[in-house]
Structure formats: structure tokens, C-alpha cells
Amino acid sequence: MTSSKPLFILFYLILSIPSIVFGQIPQVPAQLEFADLTISITPQARREIQLDVDAQYRNPSYFKVKQDRVNLFMPIVERELRAVGVPEDLKYLVIQESGLIGDAVSTSNAVGFWQFKQGTAEEVGLRVDGQVDERKSIAASTRGAATYLKKHNGVLNNWMTALVSYQMGLGGAKAYFGNQYSGKKTIEVDRNTHWYFKKYLAHKIAYEGQIGYFASNQQLSEVQIQGPSTFAALAKRFGVSEDHLKEYNKWAVSGKIPAGNHTLYLIKDGKLPVEPTVQKSTGTTPKTTSTASTTKASPSYKQANSYPRISGNTTKANEPNQITVNDLEGVQAAKSASPGRFAEQIGMKEKKFRKLNDLQEEESVEPGKYYYTEKKKTSAEVATHIVQPGESLWSISQKYGIRLATLKSKNRIRKDSELKPGMVLNLQEPRKRGESIPIIQVEDAKPTQQTRIETQAPPVQETSTPSQRIEKEQEVEKPSSTPRYHTVSQGETLFSISRKYSVTVDQLKSWNKIGSNNLISIGQKLIILNP
């Protein structure tokens, strides 16, 4: 009779392979260094952050692909941060914002590696037009983000609050933090610390010990070229495929290299990282954090426009297993349909689909809206929501990925008829028995609306990101005075005109109904509303 010991050893080794290759999930420490700060973390906050760290490791194949992107792009990110004088620790923020997907787009049209809206991109010196979009260039967009962060740190005098200002704008950060952290070098992170910084810490902890661990021995090269040219010609010149060049040079919007000097990106061996096959809905589909702003904001950084946060392959958002909605598996409806018909299209039973999305049988699926294909959460990432005109309890629950029954229970509110614009709804903590719901006066529903406190309600946390970014301190309320007019002269751009009148590009576009192409003509009269 042969010994079973060798078989046992072989079986043990097979079981051990995933842990050997993948490594142990890093644990959140009680203290760590960030930039020039010492961060201590309370036990409760450590548990909260650990959940986000664990989520990064949930799917080994997806983590491997993401790690390959980190290995490709991070040397350039580090170099550009150093050149501007920003601590290299801020490099993990780009993973949080886009997962290092160069053409990531949020629901608020924030674009690229660092998730810039067009107006903010232009304000930090990035070129965004019909030929070039530097938000999709890793070096250029990192320079822009570093410029943005350094400017804010110069005002806030603290890299933690400067990092949070990337999400809520300089004005929002100043209002939220005041001067309590200015010049402070030791910070305690607890349950009340801004969620965006805790999310950042999760990314730092998840990736800082892993950089280089899954290196695929590929190197992203930068080559200076002179346009105009085509990808076909450049592919022959550098011995790679056209698809390869298109994959790493999405900054060339038209698919061609325009006149002038440009940086071309390519991998030396010409091989593209392989994307993993996403399995059917099993609960193990990878989640990405984005951001996307992922996602998230109007020029005034209203939290209402920050969600839902969409990540993943947004070009195929109408197909199942392609995107995440608030870090949950989801799908976007392409056209109106009944819940049963839509559920059939995405390979799910109608009863389950309606339950996941709190839909009644008679309700229809609306085109353009996002729906969940896994169970929604019992609390949102942010603490509160300001009710906007026209919103319902259901639409708010879908916006944040929180179960409808939970939302009602937390706020002791049962019917849409009880909702009033300006109500501050709790999305995390249950409202105490007998506690009235604060109301903040809001203007009519417009993307750039301003809010002001009408009662002695507690301050409401605003969230948004440069995924949505026009700096909040530049926001101006719609004036009651007579507007001015500016006649466009030769050589003027929206950006130069916005600087002249101390307004933002997005405000000019909104006031004058200018489309995404930013086209203005000589002699055109633009409305300028006074601050």
C-alpha cells in the first residue's frame, strides 16, 4: 500500500497557490505616515477602512490587471508629482479617482486619469478641444492634478485637507474644516473623518506594499513626436499595432496626431495587458472605486449631482457585468421597458430585479437610468442628502445605492408626499425618535444652484470631485442686477474671457447655452452675470 503523504503535500500546495501568488491582504495599522503628517486611526475607523482594502483584493484576476496598470503608469505619476513639488504619497489618489483608466468618464462628464471637468482642466493648463484632450494623458493630467493640489495646500496648509479639497473644492474644504488642521502634523482619523480621506487611505494601504509585486516586466515609454501624423504611420515606425497606440494615446481625440509637438505612449514589447473575463453575477465581480466622479458634480459641487458613481466599461454600460454603480454591479437602461422585459434582456429573473431595485410591477424601466443587479446597501458613503425639487424616496435610494426601506426607516418618513425640497435626509445614522428633519432652503432645481441655511440645521457635508471640478470658491450666485455683455474678439477663448470677468468657463457656457464643443465666434455677444 502506497503512502498518502505525498498526495497530502501536493493537495496542500495546490490549496496554497492562491495565497502564495496573491499575498496576504494588508491590514490597516493604528498609525501610518502620509505626506508630512502622522496619521493615527481609531479602531472603528480601522474596521471601516479595512472593508475598502478588502474590496480591492476581492477578485485576484481583476486586482492583477489593476496592478499592471499601476506598474505601467506610476513611475510617470511619481515623476510629475515630484516636479511640481507635491508629496509622492498623493499618487494613490489617481487609483481612487479612475483606477488608472485613461478614458474613464463620470456621470457628470469628468474625464480621464484624474477625473477633471473641462473647465477645471483648462484652469490648470490642460488642453481640451476637438483634437487633444490632455485629461487622457497620464503625464499632462498628473501635472494638472499636482498644480491643483499644491495650490489648495498653499491655502489650507495641510495635505490631508488639501486632498479632501480635490473632492469638494477649495471653498468647500475651507467651509468644512475651517482652520482646525492648518499647520497640524498629527491627525487622528475616526468615524467622523471625511469619507474621501478614509477611502484614500484604503487605496494607499492596499497598493503601497504591492507596487512591483505583480510587475509584468512591461515599461511604458514616452516618445516625442512631431505632428501631424496618423496612428497607422506611427505604428509602422515603432513596430507596434494601431490598436496598441490608440489604447495608450486616447488624448488624440480624433484618432490622429495633430500638428505640433506631442508625447506618444507605447509599451516597448508591444503587448497589451489582458483584461480578465467578467463572470456572470456571482457576487465576485470586481468593484472599482472611482470615481468617478467618478462621477460626481456640478460646478457648484452639489452632492445631488455626485451620485450615482459609475465605474468600469462605461462604453458598454447597457450590457450586464460591465459597470459598477456605487461599487455595486449594475446596468444602464438603453430604452424604456417593463421590469420583466428588461430583466429578461440582462439575464435575470423579474422578481429578483424588481426586488433589487425596489420596483413595483406597474413601474417601467426608464432609458438612461442606472439599475442594480446586486443587493443595495444599508447605508451610503456619505452622511446626508439634500432633497431637490422633483425627487422621490425611490430616486434618492437609487442615487446612493441604499435600500428604499432602509432610507425610509433612517428618516422616519414613509411617503413621497412627506418630502420637501431642502430636507436633509440621513443616509448613514438613523434619525433619533422625535428629532425633526432639518430643512435647507434651495433655489429652483438647476445644476449650479446655491443653498443657504434657513434654520439652525447642522452643517451638511457636500461631496464631489474634480471628477466634477470647477473650483467651488469661484461659484457665484445668480444676480438680480442687469447682466453685462461681452463681444468676442479675434483670438479670444472661453477661458480667456472667463479670466477677464473672474468667472468660470462652465458658467459662461451655462449662461450662453454653449455646447461641449466650446465654439464661439468673432462678434458673438456673451452674457456675463455679475458676481
QUITA-V383585 format. One record per residue. N is the residue number from 1. PHI is phi in degrees with one decimal (999 if undefined). D_CENTER is the distance of its C-alpha to the mean C-alpha in Angstrom with 2 decimals. Layout:
# QUITA-V383585
n->[N	N]
phi->[PHI	PHI]
d_center->[D_CENTER	D_CENTER]
This chain:
# QUITA-V383585
n->[1	2	3	4	5	6	7	8	9	10	11	12	13	14	15	16	17	18	19	20	21	22	23	24	25	26	27	28	29	30	31	32	33	34	35	36	37	38	39	40	41	42	43	44	45	46	47	48	49	50	51	52	53	54	55	56	57	58	59	60	61	62	63	64	65	66	67	68	69	70	71	72	73	74	75	76	77	78	79	80	81	82	83	84	85	86	87	88	89	90	91	92	93	94	95	96	97	98	99	100	101	102	103	104	105	106	107	108	109	110	111	112	113	114	115	116	117	118	119	120	121	122	123	124	125	126	127	128	129	130	131	132	133	134	135	136	137	138	139	140	141	142	143	144	145	146	147	148	149	150	151	152	153	154	155	156	157	158	159	160	161	162	163	164	165	166	167	168	169	170	171	172	173	174	175	176	177	178	179	180	181	182	183	184	185	186	187	188	189	190	191	192	193	194	195	196	197	198	199	200	201	202	203	204	205	206	207	208	209	210	211	212	213	214	215	216	217	218	219	220	221	222	223	224	225	226	227	228	229	230	231	232	233	234	235	236	237	238	239	240	241	242	243	244	245	246	247	248	249	250	251	252	253	254	255	256	257	258	259	260	261	262	263	264	265	266	267	268	269	270	271	272	273	274	275	276	277	278	279	280	281	282	283	284	285	286	287	288	289	290	291	292	293	294	295	296	297	298	299	300	301	302	303	304	305	306	307	308	309	310	311	312	313	314	315	316	317	318	319	320	321	322	323	324	325	326	327	328	329	330	331	332	333	334	335	336	337	338	339	340	341	342	343	344	345	346	347	348	349	350	351	352	353	354	355	356	357	358	359	360	361	362	363	364	365	366	367	368	369	370	371	372	373	374	375	376	377	378	379	380	381	382	383	384	385	386	387	388	389	390	391	392	393	394	395	396	397	398	399	400	401	402	403	404	405	406	407	408	409	410	411	412	413	414	415	416	417	418	419	420	421	422	423	424	425	426	427	428	429	430	431	432	433	434	435	436	437	438	439	440	441	442	443	444	445	446	447	448	449	450	451	452	453	454	455	456	457	458	459	460	461	462	463	464	465	466	467	468	469	470	471	472	473	474	475	476	477	478	479	480	481	482	483	484	485	486	487	488	489	490	491	492	493	494	495	496	497	498	499	500	501	502	503	504	505	506	507	508	509	510	511	512	513	514	515	516	517	518	519	520	521	522	523	524	525	526	527	528	529	530	531]
phi->[999	-79.8	-73.1	-90.5	-61.9	-59.4	-64.5	-63.4	-63.6	-62.2	-62.0	-64.4	-65.3	-61.1	-64.0	-83.9	-55.7	-57.4	-71.8	-69.5	-72.0	-83.2	82.2	-78.1	-71.2	-62.0	-102.9	-71.1	-80.7	-76.3	-151.5	-152.5	-102.2	-135.9	53.2	-105.8	-114.1	-104.5	-109.0	-103.9	-124.6	-71.1	-55.9	-64.7	-66.8	-62.3	-63.7	-63.5	-67.6	-59.9	-60.0	-70.7	-62.5	-58.9	-62.5	-66.1	-98.9	-62.2	-119.9	-57.8	-67.6	-69.1	-60.7	-61.1	-64.1	-65.3	-64.3	-62.5	-64.5	-60.0	-63.2	-71.7	-94.7	-61.8	-58.0	-72.2	-60.6	-60.3	-61.3	-71.2	-63.3	-61.3	-63.5	-88.5	92.1	-108.2	-55.6	-62.2	-56.2	-70.0	-63.7	-69.1	-66.6	-68.1	-67.6	-63.8	-73.2	-135.1	65.5	60.4	-97.6	-63.3	-109.9	-61.0	-131.0	-88.8	-66.2	-101.3	66.7	-81.1	-130.7	93.4	-56.3	-105.8	55.6	-99.2	-79.9	-59.9	-59.9	-68.6	-58.9	-67.1	-67.8	-101.2	90.0	-87.6	-86.8	-137.1	-153.2	-72.6	-112.8	-133.0	-127.9	-71.2	-64.9	-97.5	-101.5	-62.9	-72.7	-64.3	-67.4	-66.9	-59.5	-63.0	-65.0	-64.2	-61.4	-61.0	-67.4	-64.9	-59.1	-69.1	-65.4	-62.9	-89.4	-85.0	57.1	-167.0	-71.5	-67.3	-70.9	-64.4	-63.0	-65.1	-64.9	-64.3	-93.8	-120.6	83.4	-65.0	-62.0	-64.1	-67.1	-62.8	-70.3	-74.9	-97.6	62.1	-108.5	-64.8	-109.6	-60.1	76.6	-78.6	-110.5	-125.3	-132.3	-100.5	-98.2	-133.7	-62.9	-94.1	-64.0	-53.2	-58.7	-66.9	-72.1	-66.3	-64.2	-62.3	-58.3	-62.1	-69.7	-61.4	-66.9	-67.4	-112.3	-65.9	-89.3	-110.9	-59.2	92.4	-68.0	-104.6	-53.1	-98.1	60.5	-100.8	-133.5	-81.6	-99.3	-115.2	-123.9	-81.1	-128.4	-113.9	-91.6	-81.0	-160.7	-123.0	-65.0	-62.6	-67.0	-70.0	-62.7	-66.0	-63.8	-103.4	70.4	-128.1	-85.1	-62.2	-60.7	-60.6	-66.5	-64.9	-63.1	-103.5	-134.5	-71.4	-66.5	-82.7	-60.4	-83.1	84.5	-131.0	-92.7	-75.2	-61.3	112.1	-88.1	-142.3	-100.5	-100.1	-107.9	-157.4	-93.0	-57.4	-86.1	78.6	-95.3	-95.9	-59.0	-88.5	-78.5	-74.2	-78.2	-83.6	-77.0	-60.5	-58.6	-123.6	90.4	-113.6	-60.9	-61.0	-108.2	-119.2	-102.2	-128.3	168.2	-55.5	-6.5	-23.2	135.6	-157.8	-165.1	-90.7	-57.5	-90.2	59.0	-78.3	-57.8	-58.8	-96.4	-87.7	-131.8	-73.5	-90.9	-108.4	-133.7	104.9	-84.9	-68.4	-71.3	-122.9	-63.6	-80.3	-103.4	-65.9	64.0	-117.1	-131.1	-116.6	-117.5	54.7	66.0	-116.9	-62.4	-155.5	-154.7	-103.4	-77.5	-86.3	-150.9	-67.2	-161.6	-77.5	-55.4	-66.0	-65.4	-66.7	-59.9	-62.6	-64.0	-100.2	74.4	-135.0	-71.9	-58.3	-60.6	-67.2	-60.7	-65.5	-66.1	-62.8	-111.4	54.1	-101.3	-84.7	-60.3	-80.5	-79.1	-105.5	-83.2	-101.3	-63.0	90.1	-87.0	-99.1	-128.9	-95.1	-116.9	-142.7	-60.0	-72.2	-91.0	-94.2	-154.9	-96.1	-71.1	-109.3	-80.2	-142.4	-140.8	-91.5	-65.5	-102.2	-55.5	89.2	-80.3	-122.5	-60.7	-65.6	-64.3	-69.2	-64.0	-71.6	-59.2	-106.0	71.1	-112.2	-62.0	-59.9	-63.2	-67.4	-59.4	-63.7	-65.2	-61.1	-109.9	50.8	-135.7	-117.0	-125.2	-61.4	-65.5	-85.9	-75.0	-133.0	-54.6	96.9	-60.3	-100.4	-86.8	-81.2	-114.8	-126.3	-89.2	-64.7	-73.9	-66.8	-60.2	85.0	-78.4	-77.7	-85.4	-61.7	-127.1	-109.7	-69.8	-123.5	-74.2	-58.1	-62.8	-137.5	-58.4	-107.3	-63.3	-103.3	-125.0	-140.9	-73.5	-100.2	-118.9	-84.9	-74.4	-65.3	-60.4	-104.7	-71.1	-97.4	-134.4	-176.6	-137.3	-61.2	-55.4	-134.1	-98.1	-125.2	-57.0	-64.0	-67.3	-92.5	-64.9	-129.5	-74.8	-64.3	-82.1	-94.8	-79.5	-66.5	-73.0	-96.1	-128.0	-124.3	-94.3	-67.7	-103.5	-60.6	88.3	-82.1	-125.8	-58.4	-66.2	-65.7	-70.1	-63.3	-65.9	-62.5	-106.4	56.6	-125.6	-103.2	-61.5	-62.3	-65.4	-58.4	-64.3	-67.3	-63.9	-112.4	53.0	-94.2	-76.5	-69.4	-78.8	62.5	-78.5	-132.1	-125.0	-60.6	91.2	-68.6	-94.0	-105.7	-78.3	-121.5	-88.0	-70.6	-63.9]
d_center->[61.90	58.91	56.69	53.27	51.90	50.51	48.79	47.28	45.99	44.52	42.83	41.41	40.04	38.39	36.66	35.63	34.02	30.45	30.52	32.18	29.73	26.54	27.53	27.15	23.87	23.56	24.36	22.90	25.65	27.19	26.66	24.78	24.40	21.28	21.91	25.20	24.73	26.20	24.03	25.96	24.36	26.27	27.10	25.10	21.90	22.70	22.91	19.59	17.82	20.00	18.64	15.17	17.12	19.24	16.45	15.54	19.24	19.85	20.45	22.37	22.23	18.48	18.25	20.86	18.99	15.87	18.42	20.10	17.10	16.92	20.66	20.52	18.02	18.31	21.75	20.59	17.64	20.26	22.76	20.76	19.71	23.42	24.61	22.88	23.92	20.70	21.10	20.11	18.57	15.44	14.97	13.21	10.18	9.48	9.71	7.24	4.54	6.05	9.08	11.06	11.10	12.44	12.15	8.76	8.41	6.44	9.22	9.69	10.38	7.91	9.09	9.81	9.65	8.36	6.37	9.44	11.14	14.69	16.55	14.82	15.04	18.70	19.23	18.44	20.70	18.70	20.55	19.04	21.77	23.35	24.22	21.64	17.88	17.36	13.57	14.37	16.87	16.04	18.74	18.34	14.59	15.16	18.10	16.19	13.64	16.77	18.63	16.13	16.13	19.88	20.69	19.06	20.76	23.95	23.82	22.56	24.50	22.33	19.53	18.05	17.82	16.74	13.71	12.89	13.66	10.68	8.81	11.87	13.94	17.29	19.25	17.20	17.50	21.19	21.84	20.13	21.71	24.75	26.72	26.87	25.04	26.32	28.13	27.77	27.64	27.64	25.02	25.14	22.06	23.03	21.95	21.32	19.08	15.70	13.36	10.60	13.43	14.67	11.51	11.84	15.51	15.01	13.40	16.16	18.80	17.80	17.91	20.23	23.34	22.45	21.85	24.72	25.75	24.78	25.46	26.65	28.80	26.89	26.23	24.12	26.65	26.35	29.19	30.13	31.37	33.08	32.26	33.01	32.80	31.56	29.73	32.99	34.99	32.58	32.39	36.18	36.22	33.94	34.98	31.70	30.68	29.11	26.32	25.68	25.36	23.19	20.75	20.33	20.89	18.58	18.82	22.19	21.15	24.63	25.32	27.83	28.08	29.19	31.89	31.35	30.22	27.04	25.56	25.65	23.85	25.62	26.45	30.07	31.25	29.52	28.02	24.54	22.82	23.53	20.82	21.94	23.31	21.30	23.94	24.69	23.26	24.68	22.15	21.43	18.92	16.18	12.96	9.74	7.07	3.80	1.89	1.99	2.75	2.29	4.57	6.56	9.60	13.05	14.94	16.27	13.01	14.32	12.79	14.36	12.07	8.82	9.68	10.08	6.66	7.73	7.83	11.04	13.68	12.78	16.12	17.91	16.06	19.59	20.84	20.73	19.11	16.56	13.27	11.90	11.35	10.10	11.07	14.34	16.13	16.24	17.44	17.54	21.06	22.60	25.61	27.41	29.15	30.72	28.95	31.65	31.29	27.50	27.80	30.45	28.30	25.57	28.26	28.15	30.89	30.80	31.55	28.67	26.18	27.50	27.42	23.81	22.82	25.63	27.33	31.01	33.23	33.86	30.22	28.80	25.51	24.04	22.72	19.06	18.15	16.27	18.51	18.42	20.60	20.65	21.56	19.30	19.00	21.41	18.96	15.43	12.90	14.00	17.71	18.58	18.17	20.26	22.05	21.97	25.03	25.31	23.04	24.58	24.20	23.21	20.46	18.99	19.34	17.53	14.66	13.91	15.56	18.53	22.07	24.08	27.08	25.15	23.65	27.22	28.72	26.52	27.48	30.99	30.48	31.61	31.76	29.73	32.78	32.11	28.70	28.84	26.33	25.19	25.67	23.48	22.86	22.23	19.51	20.52	24.07	26.98	28.73	32.18	35.20	36.58	33.57	32.89	29.47	28.62	28.20	26.46	27.84	25.49	26.38	26.50	23.26	21.75	18.18	19.28	21.47	22.45	23.47	26.32	27.74	30.88	31.98	31.85	28.67	26.59	23.69	20.52	17.22	14.78	11.04	8.46	6.62	7.99	5.29	8.29	10.70	14.47	15.93	17.07	20.45	21.20	20.94	24.46	26.06	27.90	31.40	34.64	36.52	37.47	34.85	35.68	35.64	34.90	36.60	34.68	36.76	36.82	34.11	31.79	28.10	25.67	24.34	27.91	28.83	25.88	26.99	30.56	29.89	27.19	24.66	21.31	21.06	19.09	21.95	24.53	23.01	22.85	26.39	27.82	26.02	24.98	22.92	20.09	22.85	23.57	27.27	29.88	33.60	36.42	38.22	35.39	35.35	32.02	31.74	30.76	30.29	31.54	29.42]
